[in-house]
Amino acid sequence: MTTELVAATSANAEVDTLLLTEEQSYLATTIRELLAERSPETRVRDVMDSSEGIDRPLWRTMAQELGVAGLSVPEEFGGGGASFVEVAVLCEELGRSLAAVPLLSTAVLAQTLLLDSADEQAQARWLPDLCSGASIAGVALTEPDGAWHAADSTTQAVLSGGRWTLSGRKTYVVDGAAADVVFVVARTGDGLATFAVPGDAPGLTRTALPTMDQTRRLADLTFDSVPAELVGEPGAQERVAKLVDVAAVALAAESVGGADRVLEMAVEYAKVRVQFGRPIGSFQAIKHKCADMLLQVETARSAVAYARKCVEADERDRALAASTAKSRACDAFAFCAAENIQVHGGIGFTWEHPAHLYFKRARSSSVLFGDSYQHRERIGDLLNL
């Protein structure tokens, strides 16, 4: 392998400080060290085989000892008062390890929904437990048609006698089967609205889905006149649109971490695997594969670095940056995960090797909250093409 490529990929193995402040680099390093100790591959596989599929002890440690379960939540609700940039840094590190913790469902989706609701009563009720790791939340947005936008939501919310009830079905709910509380997007007579439903609410049926990626569980939820608590005011279309963009950027950041890790795996293996009396990394075909992977990782990282700063921008700029980052990063992760298997050869296809875990995460993330085709179509619409 060329000296330049070895140097580039070795530098890539450390926390990238070019785009991060000193505090953000420290956060990334701290989380990386914790996950290396508490969530190695063996632990990930153990949690995958559990009924719930969530490493609650690790999540509580991250919440209580490091305070990262509510990074962007104001301190008055038990959070860290940081920006979404720090949340994206955390997403990237978790993407490297595949740790089975409810970051996306709880610290990204649920907390964003609550913070943007301007409902101080709901925030005071739910945010402290979400930040402390005492509770896990899910957000039910997608319906059986598979579309991630909520404009055509058919789940109905009915107000009768001063009480709201929900009827309908939601699917692909991240951590939905294990969530202590589920926040639901439903339709009212005044447009979309968001509601809180305890996980044990009467009339709520939760069914775990047989997913490709067992490091992230999804569920199907059916609501049969389920009592619900209104969060914020009806007319939540803009809030829901932002929620989907935030989720897209978080997944993009996570995908950069995953792509970065499989690049490291490929380079490490290419330097020690010997064929015909020499390391396979010395062959041009393998050099080019690793070089192409490095290019994919760095272009995706740049797209995510811009998008994570646009989360609080105006709707068009946020949407454009989110869709660009989601399509670029998820494509990069899928490419790198597949090339990593090719570099490893036969062993990379086995169940015992971690390469397939990353490949499945990459394929799953590529369609979660919209695939690359849908996001590119959206980019075209935003550019009036």
Secondary structure in CASP SS format (residue, H / E / C, confidence):
PFRMAT SS
TARGET T0000
AUTHOR 0000-0000-0000
METHOD secondary structure of the structure
MODEL  1
M C 1.00
T C 1.00
T H 1.00
E H 1.00
L H 1.00
V H 1.00
A H 1.00
A H 1.00
T H 1.00
S H 1.00
A H 1.00
N H 1.00
A C 1.00
E C 1.00
V C 1.00
D C 1.00
T C 1.00
L C 1.00
L C 1.00
L C 1.00
T C 1.00
E H 1.00
E H 1.00
Q H 1.00
S H 1.00
Y H 1.00
L H 1.00
A H 1.00
T H 1.00
T H 1.00
I H 1.00
R H 1.00
E H 1.00
L H 1.00
L H 1.00
A H 1.00
E H 1.00
R H 1.00
S C 1.00
P C 1.00
E H 1.00
T H 1.00
R H 1.00
V H 1.00
R H 1.00
D H 1.00
V H 1.00
M H 1.00
D C 1.00
S C 1.00
S C 1.00
E C 1.00
G C 1.00
I C 1.00
D C 1.00
R H 1.00
P H 1.00
L H 1.00
W H 1.00
R H 1.00
T H 1.00
M H 1.00
A H 1.00
Q H 1.00
E C 1.00
L C 1.00
G C 1.00
V C 1.00
A C 1.00
G C 1.00
L C 1.00
S C 1.00
V C 1.00
P C 1.00
E H 1.00
E H 1.00
F H 1.00
G C 1.00
G C 1.00
G C 1.00
G C 1.00
A C 1.00
S C 1.00
F H 1.00
V H 1.00
E H 1.00
V H 1.00
A H 1.00
V H 1.00
L H 1.00
C H 1.00
E H 1.00
E H 1.00
L H 1.00
G H 1.00
R H 1.00
S H 1.00
L C 1.00
A C 1.00
A C 1.00
V C 1.00
P C 1.00
L H 1.00
L H 1.00
S H 1.00
T H 1.00
A H 1.00
V H 1.00
L H 1.00
A H 1.00
Q H 1.00
T H 1.00
L H 1.00
L H 1.00
L H 1.00
D H 1.00
S H 1.00
A C 1.00
D C 1.00
E H 1.00
Q H 1.00
A H 1.00
Q H 1.00
A H 1.00
R H 1.00
W H 1.00
L H 1.00
P H 1.00
D H 1.00
L H 1.00
C H 1.00
S H 1.00
G C 1.00
A C 1.00
S C 1.00
I C 1.00
A E 1.00
G E 1.00
V E 1.00
A E 1.00
L C 1.00
T C 1.00
E C 1.00
P C 1.00
D C 1.00
G C 1.00
A C 1.00
W C 1.00
H C 1.00
A C 1.00
A C 1.00
D C 1.00
S C 1.00
T C 1.00
T C 1.00
Q E 1.00
A E 1.00
V E 1.00
L E 1.00
S E 1.00
G C 1.00
G C 1.00
R E 1.00
W E 1.00
T E 1.00
L E 1.00
S E 1.00
G E 1.00
R E 1.00
K E 1.00
T E 1.00
Y E 1.00
V E 1.00
V E 1.00
D C 1.00
G C 1.00
A C 1.00
A C 1.00
A C 1.00
D C 1.00
V E 1.00
V E 1.00
F E 1.00
V E 1.00
V E 1.00
A E 1.00
R E 1.00
T E 1.00
G C 1.00
D C 1.00
G E 1.00
L E 1.00
A E 1.00
T E 1.00
F E 1.00
A E 1.00
V E 1.00
P E 1.00
G C 1.00
D C 1.00
A C 1.00
P C 1.00
G C 1.00
L E 1.00
T E 1.00
R E 1.00
T E 1.00
A E 1.00
L C 1.00
P C 1.00
T C 1.00
M C 1.00
D C 1.00
Q C 1.00
T C 1.00
R C 1.00
R C 1.00
L E 1.00
A E 1.00
D E 1.00
L E 1.00
T E 1.00
F E 1.00
D E 1.00
S E 1.00
V E 1.00
P E 1.00
A E 1.00
E E 1.00
L E 1.00
V E 1.00
G C 1.00
E C 1.00
P C 1.00
G C 1.00
A C 1.00
Q H 1.00
E H 1.00
R H 1.00
V H 1.00
A H 1.00
K H 1.00
L H 1.00
V H 1.00
D H 1.00
V H 1.00
A H 1.00
A H 1.00
V H 1.00
A H 1.00
L H 1.00
A H 1.00
A H 1.00
E H 1.00
S H 1.00
V H 1.00
G H 1.00
G H 1.00
A H 1.00
D H 1.00
R H 1.00
V H 1.00
L H 1.00
E H 1.00
M H 1.00
A H 1.00
V H 1.00
E H 1.00
Y H 1.00
A H 1.00
K H 1.00
V H 1.00
R C 1.00
V E 1.00
Q E 1.00
F C 1.00
G C 1.00
R E 1.00
P E 1.00
I H 1.00
G H 1.00
S H 1.00
F C 1.00
Q H 1.00
A H 1.00
I H 1.00
K H 1.00
H H 1.00
K H 1.00
C H 1.00
A H 1.00
D H 1.00
M H 1.00
L H 1.00
L H 1.00
Q H 1.00
V H 1.00
E H 1.00
T H 1.00
A H 1.00
R H 1.00
S H 1.00
A H 1.00
V H 1.00
A H 1.00
Y H 1.00
A H 1.00
R C 1.00
K C 1.00
C C 1.00
V C 1.00
E C 1.00
A C 1.00
D C 1.00
E H 1.00
R H 1.00
D H 1.00
R H 1.00
A H 1.00
L H 1.00
A H 1.00
A H 1.00
S H 1.00
T H 1.00
A H 1.00
K H 1.00
S H 1.00
R H 1.00
A H 1.00
C H 1.00
D H 1.00
A H 1.00
F H 1.00
A H 1.00
F H 1.00
C H 1.00
A H 1.00
A H 1.00
E H 1.00
N H 1.00
I H 1.00
Q H 1.00
V H 1.00
H H 1.00
G H 1.00
G H 1.00
I H 1.00
G H 1.00
F H 1.00
T C 1.00
W C 1.00
E C 1.00
H C 1.00
P C 1.00
A H 1.00
H H 1.00
L H 1.00
Y H 1.00
F H 1.00
K H 1.00
R H 1.00
A H 1.00
R H 1.00
S H 1.00
S H 1.00
S H 1.00
V H 1.00
L C 1.00
F C 1.00
G C 1.00
D C 1.00
S H 1.00
Y H 1.00
Q H 1.00
H H 1.00
R H 1.00
E H 1.00
R H 1.00
I H 1.00
G H 1.00
D H 1.00
L H 1.00
L C 1.00
N C 1.00
L C 1.00
END
